[in-house]
Amino acid sequence: MSIYSTLTILMYALAPFAWWLTIGTIVLITLHFVAYLRGYQITRYRCYPAVAIAALVGLSALLWIPPMTHSQLSYIATWVDWSVLVSAIIGTAVIAYLVVHPLSFFVRERT
């Protein structure tokens, strides 16, 4: 299968979710922009509870990703299946961190 064929299949799979992905991206960029205007810098601000929350959300993906894809953990047998699941867990944790970290800045800013 060529790269072009793979990208075509990917675009057909993502097409129903394009608006959700667009809205989520706009919300995430707006959140970071507003936080930046108030003095937030992702590399300088430290919040360890935000890291812990993101890790817990990532680990919770182990429970809800297989049912969401109409699968079960017992179906994950090969190293490719496990690598895809681990990648989805890491991606979920990174997105959770990108949302929770600036929100924690807003909460700490008031106290």
N, CA, C and O of each residue as an XYZ file, in Angstrom:
444
protein
N       0.849     -1.171      0.000
C       0.000      0.000      0.000
C       0.898      1.239      0.000
O       1.848      1.331      0.777
N       0.591      2.160     -0.859
C       1.425      3.349     -0.981
C       1.060      4.385      0.076
O       0.032      4.273      0.745
N       1.899      5.374      0.214
C       1.649      6.464      1.155
C       0.374      7.204      0.764
O      -0.423      7.573      1.627
N       0.184      7.419     -0.522
C      -1.007      8.121     -0.999
C      -2.282      7.361     -0.623
O      -3.270      7.976     -0.222
N      -2.267      6.056     -0.747
C      -3.429      5.250     -0.380
C      -3.691      5.321      1.117
O      -4.841      5.414      1.547
N      -2.634      5.278      1.902
C      -2.772      5.367      3.353
C      -3.344      6.719      3.764
O      -4.227      6.781      4.619
N      -2.853      7.795      3.169
C      -3.381      9.124      3.486
C      -4.825      9.292      3.045
O      -5.595      9.988      3.706
N      -5.203      8.666      1.939
C      -6.594      8.719      1.485
C      -7.513      8.034      2.485
O      -8.574      8.565      2.812
N      -7.124      6.875      2.968
C      -7.914      6.161      3.965
C      -7.996      6.964      5.253
O      -9.052      7.026      5.882
N      -6.891      7.576      5.645
C      -6.874      8.399      6.848
C      -7.809      9.592      6.720
O      -8.520      9.924      7.669
N      -7.820     10.233      5.574
C      -8.709     11.387      5.375
C     -10.172     10.977      5.403
O     -11.000     11.708      5.947
N     -10.511      9.826      4.832
C     -11.891      9.351      4.898
C     -12.281      8.991      6.332
O     -13.438      9.163      6.716
N     -11.336      8.495      7.124
C     -11.621      8.148      8.513
C     -11.778      9.391      9.375
O     -12.574      9.394     10.315
N     -11.026     10.453      9.066
C     -11.090     11.673      9.871
C     -12.182     12.639      9.421
O     -12.525     13.560     10.162
N     -12.721     12.453      8.253
C     -13.709     13.396      7.712
C     -14.911     13.619      8.627
O     -15.324     14.769      8.776
N     -15.499     12.593      9.252
C     -16.639     12.861     10.131
C     -16.272     13.661     11.381
O     -17.136     14.283     11.999
N     -15.003     13.644     11.746
C     -14.566     14.319     12.972
C     -13.837     15.625     12.700
O     -13.260     16.207     13.618
N     -13.849     16.088     11.486
C     -13.083     17.281     11.114
C     -13.541     18.504     11.895
O     -12.709     19.284     12.358
N     -14.848     18.685     12.049
C     -15.331     19.851     12.796
C     -14.965     19.771     14.263
O     -14.605     20.783     14.864
N     -15.050     18.583     14.855
C     -14.665     18.433     16.257
C     -13.180     18.712     16.447
O     -12.788     19.364     17.415
N     -12.359     18.227     15.537
C     -10.922     18.484     15.620
C     -10.609     19.966     15.436
O      -9.731     20.505     16.109
N     -11.322     20.619     14.533
C     -11.120     22.051     14.309
C     -11.529     22.859     15.530
O     -10.792     23.747     15.959
N     -12.687     22.565     16.089
C     -13.159     23.289     17.270
C     -12.226     23.051     18.456
O     -11.908     23.989     19.187
N     -11.790     21.817     18.651
C     -10.861     21.528     19.741
C      -9.539     22.253     19.588
O      -8.983     22.747     20.569
N      -9.037     22.321     18.379
C      -7.787     23.036     18.125
C      -7.941     24.524     18.380
O      -7.050     25.148     18.955
N      -9.060     25.101     17.960
C      -9.303     26.526     18.191
C      -9.420     26.821     19.680
O      -8.881     27.820     20.157
N     -10.115     25.968     20.415
C     -10.252     26.163     21.867
C      -8.887     26.060     22.546
O      -8.571     26.863     23.424
N      -8.081     25.086     22.150
C      -6.764     24.909     22.756
C      -5.851     26.094     22.467
O      -5.154     26.566     23.366
N      -5.843     26.578     21.236
C      -5.004     27.724     20.880
C      -5.491     28.978     21.596
O      -4.675     29.773     22.062
N      -6.798     29.169     21.692
C      -7.342     30.333     22.401
C      -6.984     30.289     23.881
O      -6.621     31.311     24.462
N      -7.082     29.108     24.495
C      -6.722     28.957     25.901
C      -5.264     29.329     26.138
O      -4.952     30.053     27.083
N      -4.373     28.839     25.287
C      -2.956     29.156     25.441
C      -2.672     30.633     25.143
O      -1.810     31.235     25.785
N      -3.373     31.211     24.197
C      -3.158     32.621     23.872
C      -3.602     33.527     25.023
O      -2.897     34.471     25.379
N      -4.772     33.239     25.603
C      -5.251     34.048     26.734
C      -4.320     33.881     27.931
O      -4.025     34.854     28.626
N      -3.860     32.664     28.175
C      -2.923     32.442     29.276
C      -1.599     33.159     29.021
O      -0.995     33.694     29.951
N      -1.150     33.174     27.780
C       0.086     33.873     27.425
C      -0.050     35.370     27.667
O       0.889     36.015     28.134
N      -1.217     35.923     27.350
C      -1.434     37.351     27.585
C      -1.398     37.692     29.072
O      -1.109     38.832     29.434
N      -1.683     36.731     29.925
C      -1.644     36.956     31.373
C      -0.318     36.570     32.001
O      -0.188     36.601     33.225
N       0.675     36.204     31.190
C       2.007     35.931     31.715
C       2.397     34.473     31.765
O       3.450     34.143     32.311
N       1.587     33.592     31.216
C       1.871     32.155     31.241
C       2.929     31.803     30.206
O       2.864     32.227     29.052
N       3.908     31.014     30.651
C       4.893     30.426     29.742
C       5.013     28.950     30.092
O       5.300     28.589     31.234
N       4.792     28.114     29.106
C       4.718     26.674     29.368
C       6.048     26.118     29.865
O       6.059     25.123     30.590
N       7.155     26.729     29.498
C       8.458     26.216     29.920
C       8.885     26.745     31.285
O       9.765     26.164     31.920
N       8.285     27.822     31.742
C       8.707     28.406     33.029
C       7.749     28.106     34.167
O       8.163     28.070     35.325
N       6.496     27.892     33.865
C       5.495     27.639     34.905
C       5.492     26.157     35.253
O       5.385     25.315     34.362
N       5.608     25.831     36.529
C       5.623     24.448     36.988
C       4.379     24.182     37.825
O       4.049     24.943     38.734
N       3.703     23.097     37.505
C       2.557     22.661     38.287
C       2.534     21.138     38.263
O       2.084     20.526     37.294
N       3.020     20.540     39.333
C       3.119     19.087     39.373
C       1.752     18.397     39.470
O       1.608     17.294     38.944
N       0.740     18.997     40.120
C      -0.585     18.364     40.053
C      -1.131     18.274     38.622
O      -1.854     17.331     38.301
N      -0.795     19.237     37.765
C      -1.235     19.170     36.371
C      -0.586     17.987     35.661
O      -1.221     17.333     34.833
N       0.666     17.713     35.979
C       1.352     16.555     35.398
C       0.695     15.266     35.888
O       0.497     14.330     35.113
N       0.356     15.222     37.182
C      -0.276     14.019     37.734
C      -1.664     13.795     37.132
O      -2.030     12.663     36.817
N      -2.429     14.864     36.974
C      -3.760     14.744     36.374
C      -3.652     14.270     34.930
O      -4.423     13.413     34.499
N      -2.706     14.820     34.184
C      -2.517     14.395     32.789
C      -2.108     12.926     32.718
O      -2.564     12.201     31.834
N      -1.259     12.482     33.634
C      -0.855     11.075     33.642
C      -2.037     10.166     33.970
O      -2.177      9.095     33.378
N      -2.890     10.585     34.911
C      -4.065      9.790     35.247
C      -5.065      9.732     34.094
O      -5.668      8.689     33.844
N      -5.237     10.844     33.400
C      -6.120     10.840     32.226
C      -5.549      9.929     31.151
O      -6.291      9.196     30.498
N      -4.248      9.972     30.967
C      -3.611      9.084     29.994
C      -3.787      7.622     30.360
O      -4.075      6.796     29.494
N      -3.619      7.293     31.632
C      -3.805      5.910     32.059
C      -5.269      5.486     31.990
O      -5.565      4.314     31.757
N      -6.181      6.431     32.191
C      -7.598      6.086     32.071
C      -7.956      5.730     30.634
O      -8.940      5.032     30.390
N      -7.159      6.208     29.683
C      -7.404      5.867     28.278
C      -7.263      4.377     28.044
O      -7.836      3.846     27.093
N      -6.515      3.693     28.890
C      -6.387      2.243     28.793
C      -7.749      1.567     28.980
O      -7.987      0.482     28.450
N      -8.626      2.207     29.726
C      -9.948      1.636     29.988
C     -10.995      2.023     28.952
O     -11.889      1.229     28.660
N     -10.905      3.226     28.390
C     -11.987      3.666     27.507
C     -11.653      3.661     26.027
O     -12.568      3.777     25.211
N     -10.404      3.535     25.640
C     -10.084      3.481     24.207
C     -10.518      2.156     23.573
O     -11.132      2.189     22.507
N     -10.232      0.991     24.168
C     -10.701     -0.248     23.516
C     -12.224     -0.319     23.339
O     -12.665     -0.686     22.249
N     -13.053      0.005     24.335
C     -14.496     -0.022     24.070
C     -14.939      1.027     23.043
O     -15.894      0.802     22.300
N     -14.250      2.164     23.001
C     -14.609      3.193     22.039
C     -14.346      2.719     20.605
O     -15.043      3.130     19.677
N     -13.360      1.869     20.427
C     -13.047      1.332     19.102
C     -13.683     -0.038     18.878
O     -13.310     -0.752     17.946
N     -14.637     -0.406     19.724
C     -15.339     -1.688     19.638
C     -14.360     -2.852     19.707
O     -14.411     -3.776     18.895
N     -13.468     -2.790     20.689
C     -12.451     -3.806     20.869
C     -12.410     -4.196     22.347
O     -13.205     -3.706     23.149
N     -11.491     -5.070     22.692
C     -11.263     -5.469     24.076
C      -9.762     -5.565     24.304
O      -8.984     -5.712     23.361
N      -9.368     -5.480     25.564
C      -7.938     -5.613     25.858
C      -7.430     -7.002     25.514
O      -6.246     -7.170     25.223
N      -8.304     -8.002     25.542
C      -7.856     -9.356     25.209
C      -7.537     -9.502     23.721
O      -6.841    -10.440     23.331
N      -8.039     -8.586     22.882
C      -7.739     -8.636     21.451
C      -6.360     -8.059     21.131
O      -5.851     -8.245     20.026
N      -5.763     -7.371     22.078
C      -4.467     -6.744     21.848
C      -3.397     -7.796     22.120
O      -3.035     -8.054     23.268
N      -2.905     -8.391     21.049
C      -2.011     -9.530     21.210
C      -0.598     -9.265     20.693
O       0.365     -9.773     21.268
N      -0.454     -8.498     19.643
C       0.864     -8.321     19.038
C       1.514     -7.039     19.537
O       0.874     -6.204     20.176
N       2.790     -6.903     19.235
C       3.514     -5.707     19.670
C       3.019     -4.479     18.919
O       3.105     -3.365     19.435
N       2.508     -4.664     17.719
C       1.969     -3.529     16.968
C       0.707     -3.002     17.656
O       0.527     -1.792     17.785
N      -0.161     -3.910     18.094
C      -1.369     -3.494     18.806
C      -1.024     -2.744     20.087
O      -1.620     -1.713     20.397
N      -0.055     -3.276     20.825
C       0.347     -2.619     22.065
C       1.000     -1.261     21.802
O       0.793     -0.317     22.565
N       1.768     -1.159     20.751
C       2.408      0.125     20.455
C       1.376      1.174     20.045
O       1.520      2.351     20.376
N       0.343      0.752     19.330
C      -0.718      1.686     18.969
C      -1.470      2.136     20.219
O      -1.773      3.321     20.363
N      -1.775      1.206     21.122
C      -2.476      1.562     22.355
C      -1.624      2.478     23.230
O      -2.134      3.449     23.789
N      -0.341      2.180     23.353
C       0.548      3.032     24.155
C       0.674      4.419     23.519
O       0.725      5.424     24.228
N       0.723      4.475     22.207
C       0.768      5.781     21.526
C      -0.502      6.580     21.775
O      -0.444      7.794     21.972
N      -1.640      5.914     21.768
C      -2.897      6.601     22.056
C      -2.934      7.090     23.504
O      -3.456      8.172     23.774
N      -2.396      6.319     24.423
C      -2.335      6.724     25.832
C      -1.425      7.939     25.990
O      -1.774      8.888     26.692
N      -0.276      7.916     25.351
C       0.653      9.054     25.436
C       0.037     10.291     24.798
O       0.147     11.388     25.345
N      -0.608     10.128     23.651
C      -1.271     11.261     23.000
C      -2.367     11.853     23.861
O      -2.509     13.073     23.936
N      -3.144     11.002     24.511
C      -4.195     11.481     25.412
C      -3.597     12.240     26.586
O      -4.124     13.278     26.987
N      -2.506     11.732     27.139
C      -1.855     12.408     28.264
C      -1.282     13.762     27.843
O      -1.362     14.726     28.604
N      -0.715     13.846     26.660
C      -0.153     15.116     26.185
C      -1.260     16.145     25.965
O      -1.109     17.305     26.351
N      -2.357     15.740     25.358
C      -3.466     16.670     25.146
C      -4.056     17.104     26.476
O      -4.386     18.277     26.652
N      -4.194     16.169     27.422
C      -4.695     16.534     28.751
C      -3.753     17.526     29.427
O      -4.208     18.466     30.079
N      -2.461     17.328     29.279
C      -1.489     18.262     29.858
C      -1.608     19.649     29.226
O      -1.546     20.662     29.923
N      -1.778     19.686     27.909
C      -1.900     20.973     27.224
C      -3.175     21.722     27.608
O      -3.249     22.939     27.437
N      -4.158     21.026     28.115
C      -5.387     21.676     28.573
C      -5.298     22.032     30.057
O      -5.644     23.147     30.446
N      -4.840     21.100     30.881
C      -4.851     21.286     32.334
C      -3.777     22.272     32.803
O      -4.010     23.025     33.748
N      -2.629     22.281     32.171
C      -1.526     23.129     32.618
C      -1.870     24.621     32.566
O      -1.658     25.304     33.569
N      -2.389     25.169     31.460
C      -2.762     26.585     31.488
C      -3.960     26.858     32.393
O      -4.060     27.939     32.973
N      -4.866     25.895     32.518
C      -5.996     26.098     33.436
C      -5.520     26.187     34.886
O      -6.067     26.958     35.673
N      -4.504     25.400     35.237
C      -3.955     25.487     36.589
C      -3.271     26.830     36.817
O      -3.242     27.327     37.943
N      -2.724     27.419     35.765
C      -2.130     28.754     35.872
C      -3.206     29.777     36.233
O      -2.974     30.659     37.059
N      -4.379     29.660     35.615
C      -5.477     30.590     35.939
C      -5.936     30.410     37.380
O      -6.258     31.395     38.044
N      -5.975     29.181     37.878
C      -6.411     28.926     39.253
C      -5.371     29.459     40.231
O      -5.744     30.084     41.224
N      -4.100     29.239     39.992
C      -3.054     29.731     40.889
C      -2.886     31.231     40.827
O      -2.431     31.848     41.790
N      -3.250     31.825     39.702
C      -3.118     33.261     39.556
C      -4.022     34.012     40.519
O      -3.674     35.098     40.982
N      -5.182     33.438     40.821
C      -6.157     34.094     41.704
C      -5.802     33.963     43.177
O      -6.201     34.804     43.982
N      -5.055     32.918     43.545
C      -4.748     32.706     44.961
C      -3.520     33.460     45.389
O      -3.125     33.387     46.553
